[in-house]
Amino acid sequence: MINEAFEGKIEYLQVMDEQGNVDATLMPSELTDDKLVEMLKLMLFTRNVDAKAVSLQRQGRAATYAPTLGEEAVNIGTAAAMRKSDIFVPAFRQHGVYIARGLPLDLFYLYWMGFEEGNKIPKEVRGLPMSVPVGTQMPHAAGMAFAQKYKKTGAAVIAYIGDGGTSEGDFYEAINFAGEWKVPLVVIIQNNQWAISIPRSKQTAAQTLAQKAIAAGIPGIQVDGNDSIAVFKATSDAIRNSQDGPSVIECITYRMGMHTTSDDPNKYRDPKDVEEWATRDPILRLRLYLTKKGLWSDQIEQQVVADQMKQIDAAVEKAEAFKPDPKSMFENLYSYVPESLGAELKDAEENDFWQGE
């Protein structure tokens, strides 16, 4: 005898199309005009901060950098949905989330200039440092979510991972744990179609990445990741329901730039794909919507961008003036200084060997 044991489905959410038209029946009530304008400003800020970092790297003033061009709606849509008490656990392409949560901009540039001091995130930001190893942040996020449940804080943990990261064991282990313990974890899959040079089509046979949540017994949904309103709605709904258990949101977007500044995407992808995705630009889409409502104009944007560039230039100037203390390499490895490391520190201080002209 053969009976059906399970049947599942994944829904796809879009609220705002490429022309800036909105399905009013799906518009979140908490998304006021003022909040939407602020979201567009933050998306522009993210793009401008990003472009400056690429420019600094090309000039030799910053180290290898991971751009987020084209993925601003995922960053800002999710960040705008978070409450102050919520905690986010990033990978390495969540620049807009940091900006929206109030990370001092000079720390952002300091990190990408190669100084780990820039990765010391202020407590009020409620976020972890960037995580470059693929997927390793996920078990940390699941554990933090368990802690929120245990302590009854009411906070949710929002964790980010790329499409390639969902093929890592860390991802499965984290969502399996989260599903079993019903912890307040919201997993954002930032599906930008590329895991460095490996396209989404060659990463997994799964029709969607969101359906991987089904194996963990938790809800999963696929969202138009270039629709900032849809991203906000899906994230807001997931956070609201997080005290009942975790969920997975797959945001369909596109990495318009290179994986990092050490990568040349022209060697492995068709320029026509980039041109097609450019028509789905997340900033263009929200700009069209707000312009139709009389809430945005070229004049407003010019002033906003001018103000943002002043902030960016000031942050870069501050970051470049930073003088590192080599002693920090000894202080930030352990919760205490082991005897062997203490001996090395003493030797370094006595010989003053790291000081140079």
C-alpha positions as CSV (number, residue, x, y, z in Angstrom):
1,M,0.0,0.0,0.0
2,I,1.3,3.5,-0.9
3,N,-0.1,6.6,0.6
4,E,0.9,10.2,0.4
5,A,3.1,11.0,3.4
6,F,3.6,14.7,2.9
7,E,2.7,17.5,0.5
8,G,4.1,21.0,0.7
9,K,4.3,24.2,-1.2
10,I,6.2,27.5,-1.3
11,E,4.5,30.8,-1.9
12,Y,6.1,33.7,-3.8
13,L,5.4,37.3,-2.6
14,Q,5.6,40.5,-4.6
15,V,3.9,43.7,-3.5
16,M,5.5,46.3,-5.9
17,D,6.3,45.5,-9.5
18,E,9.1,46.8,-11.7
19,Q,7.1,49.9,-12.7
20,G,6.5,50.9,-9.1
21,N,2.9,49.7,-9.0
22,V,1.7,48.4,-5.7
23,D,-0.9,45.8,-4.7
24,A,-2.8,47.8,-2.1
25,T,-4.2,44.6,-0.5
26,L,-0.7,43.5,0.5
27,M,0.7,46.8,1.6
28,P,1.7,46.6,5.3
29,S,-0.3,49.2,7.4
30,E,2.9,50.1,9.3
31,L,4.6,51.3,6.2
32,T,3.8,55.0,6.3
33,D,4.9,57.4,3.6
34,D,7.6,58.8,6.0
35,K,8.9,55.3,6.5
36,L,9.0,54.5,2.8
37,V,10.9,57.7,2.1
38,E,13.4,56.8,4.9
39,M,13.8,53.4,3.3
40,L,14.7,54.9,-0.1
41,K,17.2,57.3,1.6
42,L,18.8,54.3,3.3
43,M,19.0,52.3,0.1
44,L,20.6,55.3,-1.6
45,F,23.0,55.6,1.3
46,T,23.9,52.0,1.1
47,R,24.6,52.3,-2.6
48,N,26.8,55.4,-2.1
49,V,28.7,53.9,0.8
50,D,29.2,50.8,-1.4
51,A,30.5,52.7,-4.4
52,K,32.9,54.7,-2.2
53,A,34.3,51.4,-0.7
54,V,34.9,50.0,-4.2
55,S,36.6,53.3,-5.2
56,L,38.9,53.1,-2.2
57,Q,39.9,49.6,-2.9
58,R,40.7,50.4,-6.5
59,Q,43.0,53.3,-5.2
60,G,44.8,51.0,-2.8
61,R,43.2,52.7,0.2
62,A,41.1,49.7,1.2
63,A,41.5,45.9,1.2
64,T,39.5,43.4,-0.8
65,Y,35.8,44.4,-0.6
66,A,32.5,42.6,-1.2
67,P,30.0,45.0,-2.9
68,T,26.3,44.9,-2.3
69,L,25.2,46.7,-5.5
70,G,21.7,45.6,-6.5
71,E,20.9,44.0,-3.2
72,E,19.8,47.1,-1.3
73,A,16.2,46.1,-0.9
74,V,17.1,43.0,1.0
75,N,19.4,44.9,3.3
76,I,17.0,47.8,4.0
77,G,13.7,45.9,3.8
78,T,14.7,43.5,6.5
79,A,16.4,46.2,8.7
80,A,13.4,48.4,8.5
81,A,11.2,45.6,9.8
82,M,13.4,44.9,12.9
83,R,12.5,46.2,16.3
84,K,15.2,47.8,18.5
85,S,15.4,44.7,20.7
86,D,16.0,42.3,17.7
87,I,19.5,41.1,17.0
88,F,21.0,40.5,13.5
89,V,23.6,38.0,12.5
90,P,25.2,39.0,9.2
91,A,27.4,37.2,6.6
92,F,29.5,39.7,4.7
93,R,27.2,41.5,2.4
94,Q,24.8,43.2,4.8
95,H,26.2,46.7,4.7
96,G,22.8,48.4,4.5
97,V,21.7,46.5,7.6
98,Y,24.6,47.9,9.6
99,I,23.9,51.4,8.3
100,A,20.2,51.2,9.1
101,R,21.0,49.9,12.6
102,G,23.3,52.9,13.3
103,L,26.8,51.5,12.9
104,P,29.3,54.5,12.9
105,L,30.3,54.7,9.3
106,D,34.0,55.2,10.0
107,L,34.0,51.7,11.6
108,F,32.5,50.2,8.5
109,Y,35.4,51.7,6.3
110,L,38.0,50.9,9.0
111,Y,37.1,47.2,8.8
112,W,37.4,47.1,5.0
113,M,40.7,48.9,5.3
114,G,42.0,45.8,7.1
115,F,41.6,46.7,10.7
116,E,39.7,44.3,13.0
117,E,38.9,47.2,15.3
118,G,36.3,48.2,12.7
119,N,34.5,44.9,13.4
120,K,33.9,45.8,17.1
121,I,30.2,46.4,16.8
122,P,28.7,48.8,19.4
123,K,26.2,47.1,21.7
124,E,23.4,49.5,20.7
125,V,23.6,48.3,17.0
126,R,22.4,44.8,18.2
127,G,24.4,43.0,15.6
128,L,27.3,40.6,15.4
129,P,30.6,41.2,13.5
130,M,30.8,40.3,9.8
131,S,31.3,36.6,9.1
132,V,33.3,35.8,6.0
133,P,33.5,32.0,6.3
134,V,30.5,30.7,4.5
135,G,27.6,29.5,6.8
136,T,29.5,29.4,10.1
137,Q,27.3,32.2,11.5
138,M,24.1,30.1,11.3
139,P,24.7,27.9,14.4
140,H,25.6,31.0,16.4
141,A,22.4,32.6,15.3
142,A,20.3,29.5,16.3
143,G,22.0,29.5,19.7
144,M,21.4,33.2,20.2
145,A,17.8,32.7,19.3
146,F,17.6,29.8,21.9
147,A,19.0,32.2,24.5
148,Q,16.3,34.8,23.7
149,K,13.6,32.2,24.2
150,Y,15.3,30.9,27.4
151,K,15.6,34.4,28.8
152,K,12.1,35.4,27.6
153,T,13.4,38.6,26.1
154,G,10.8,38.6,23.3
155,A,13.5,39.5,20.8
156,A,14.0,37.8,17.5
157,V,17.3,36.9,15.8
158,I,17.6,37.7,12.1
159,A,20.3,35.7,10.4
160,Y,21.6,36.3,6.8
161,I,23.1,33.7,4.5
162,G,23.7,33.6,0.7
163,D,22.4,31.1,-1.8
164,G,25.6,29.2,-1.8
165,G,25.6,29.1,2.0
166,T,22.4,27.1,2.0
167,S,24.4,24.1,0.7
168,E,26.6,24.1,3.8
169,G,25.9,21.8,6.7
170,D,25.9,24.7,9.2
171,F,22.7,26.0,7.5
172,Y,20.8,22.7,7.8
173,E,22.0,22.1,11.4
174,A,20.9,25.6,12.4
175,I,17.4,25.4,10.9
176,N,16.9,21.8,12.2
177,F,17.8,22.9,15.7
178,A,15.6,26.0,15.4
179,G,12.7,24.0,14.2
180,E,12.9,21.4,16.9
181,W,13.3,24.0,19.7
182,K,11.0,26.5,18.1
183,V,13.3,29.4,18.7
184,P,12.7,33.0,17.4
185,L,15.0,32.8,14.4
186,V,14.3,34.5,11.1
187,V,16.6,33.2,8.3
188,I,17.1,35.6,5.4
189,I,18.5,33.8,2.3
190,Q,20.0,36.6,0.2
191,N,19.8,34.7,-3.1
192,N,21.8,36.9,-5.5
193,Q,22.1,34.0,-8.0
194,W,25.9,33.5,-7.6
195,A,28.1,31.7,-5.2
196,I,31.3,33.4,-6.4
197,S,31.4,32.0,-9.9
198,I,28.9,29.1,-9.4
199,P,25.4,30.0,-10.6
200,R,22.3,29.2,-8.6
201,S,21.4,26.5,-11.1
202,K,24.5,24.4,-10.3
203,Q,24.3,24.7,-6.5
204,T,21.3,22.6,-5.8
205,A,18.6,20.6,-7.5
206,A,16.0,22.2,-5.2
207,Q,13.4,24.2,-7.2
208,T,13.5,26.9,-4.5
209,L,15.9,27.5,-1.6
210,A,12.9,28.4,0.6
211,Q,11.7,24.8,0.4
212,K,14.7,23.7,2.4
213,A,12.8,25.0,5.4
214,I,10.2,22.3,4.9
215,A,12.7,19.6,5.9
216,A,13.2,21.4,9.2
217,G,9.5,21.6,9.8
218,I,9.3,25.4,9.6
219,P,7.6,27.9,7.3
220,G,9.4,29.1,4.2
221,I,8.5,31.7,1.7
222,Q,10.1,33.1,-1.5
223,V,10.0,36.9,-2.0
224,D,10.9,39.3,-4.8
225,G,14.2,40.5,-3.2
226,N,14.2,43.7,-5.3
227,D,10.8,44.7,-3.9
228,S,11.7,46.5,-0.7
229,I,8.0,46.5,0.4
230,A,7.6,42.7,-0.1
231,V,10.9,42.1,1.8
232,F,9.7,44.3,4.6
233,K,6.3,42.6,4.8
234,A,7.7,39.1,4.8
235,T,10.3,40.0,7.5
236,S,7.8,41.9,9.6
237,D,5.4,38.9,9.5
238,A,8.2,36.5,10.4
239,I,9.3,38.6,13.4
240,R,5.8,39.0,14.6
241,N,5.4,35.2,14.5
242,S,8.9,34.4,15.8
243,Q,7.8,33.7,19.4
244,D,5.9,30.7,18.0
245,G,9.0,29.5,16.1
246,P,11.5,30.1,13.2
247,S,11.0,30.8,9.5
248,V,13.0,31.1,6.3
249,I,12.7,33.9,3.8
250,E,14.3,33.5,0.4
251,C,14.9,36.9,-1.2
252,I,15.4,36.7,-5.0
253,T,17.8,39.4,-6.0
254,Y,20.9,39.7,-8.2
255,R,24.6,40.5,-7.5
256,M,25.1,43.4,-10.0
257,G,28.7,43.7,-9.2
258,M,31.6,41.3,-8.6
259,H,31.7,38.8,-5.7
260,T,34.6,40.8,-4.3
261,T,37.0,43.3,-5.8
262,S,39.4,40.4,-6.4
263,D,36.9,38.8,-8.8
264,D,36.1,39.4,-12.5
265,P,32.5,38.3,-13.2
266,N,32.9,39.0,-16.9
267,K,34.8,35.6,-17.1
268,Y,31.8,33.6,-16.1
269,R,28.5,35.4,-16.6
270,D,26.6,36.8,-19.6
271,P,26.4,40.6,-19.7
272,K,22.9,40.3,-21.0
273,D,21.8,38.8,-17.7
274,V,23.1,41.9,-15.9
275,E,21.3,44.2,-18.3
276,E,18.0,42.3,-17.7
277,W,18.4,42.5,-13.9
278,A,19.2,46.2,-14.2
279,T,15.6,46.8,-15.2
280,R,14.5,45.4,-11.8
281,D,16.7,47.8,-9.8
282,P,15.4,48.0,-6.3
283,I,16.1,51.7,-5.9
284,L,14.5,52.6,-9.3
285,R,11.4,50.7,-8.3
286,L,10.8,52.4,-5.0
287,R,11.8,55.8,-6.5
288,L,9.1,55.3,-9.2
289,Y,6.5,54.5,-6.5
290,L,7.3,57.5,-4.3
291,T,7.5,59.9,-7.3
292,K,4.1,58.8,-8.4
293,K,2.8,59.7,-4.9
294,G,4.5,63.1,-5.0
295,L,6.8,62.1,-2.2
296,W,10.1,62.2,-4.2
297,S,11.8,64.2,-7.0
298,D,15.1,64.6,-8.6
299,Q,15.7,67.8,-6.6
300,I,15.1,65.9,-3.3
301,E,17.4,63.1,-4.4
302,Q,20.2,65.5,-5.3
303,Q,20.1,67.1,-1.9
304,V,19.9,63.7,-0.1
305,V,22.9,62.3,-2.0
306,A,24.9,65.5,-1.5
307,D,24.3,65.2,2.3
308,Q,25.2,61.6,2.3
309,M,28.4,62.1,0.4
310,K,29.5,64.6,3.1
311,Q,28.9,62.0,5.7
312,I,30.8,59.4,3.7
313,D,33.8,61.6,3.1
314,A,34.0,62.5,6.8
315,A,33.8,58.9,7.8
316,V,36.6,57.9,5.3
317,E,38.8,60.8,6.6
318,K,38.3,59.5,10.2
319,A,39.0,55.9,9.3
320,E,42.2,56.8,7.4
321,A,43.4,58.8,10.4
322,F,43.1,55.7,12.6
323,K,46.3,54.6,14.3
324,P,46.2,51.0,15.4
325,D,47.6,49.7,18.6
326,P,49.5,46.4,17.9
327,K,48.8,45.4,21.5
328,S,45.3,44.6,20.5
329,M,46.5,41.4,18.7
330,F,47.3,40.0,22.2
331,E,44.2,41.3,24.0
332,N,41.4,40.1,21.8
333,L,42.3,36.5,21.3
334,Y,41.1,35.1,24.6
335,S,39.0,36.1,27.6
336,Y,42.3,36.1,29.5
337,V,46.0,36.2,28.4
338,P,47.5,32.7,28.6
339,E,51.0,32.5,30.1
340,S,52.6,31.7,26.7
341,L,51.0,34.7,25.0
342,G,51.8,36.9,28.0
343,A,55.5,36.1,27.6
344,E,55.3,37.1,23.9
345,L,53.5,40.3,24.9
346,K,56.1,41.1,27.5
347,D,58.9,40.5,24.9
348,A,57.2,42.7,22.4
349,E,56.7,45.6,24.8
350,E,60.3,45.4,26.1
351,N,61.8,45.3,22.6
352,D,59.3,47.8,21.1
353,F,59.7,45.8,17.9
354,W,56.4,46.9,16.2
355,Q,57.2,50.6,16.3
356,G,58.2,52.0,13.0
357,E,58.6,55.3,11.3
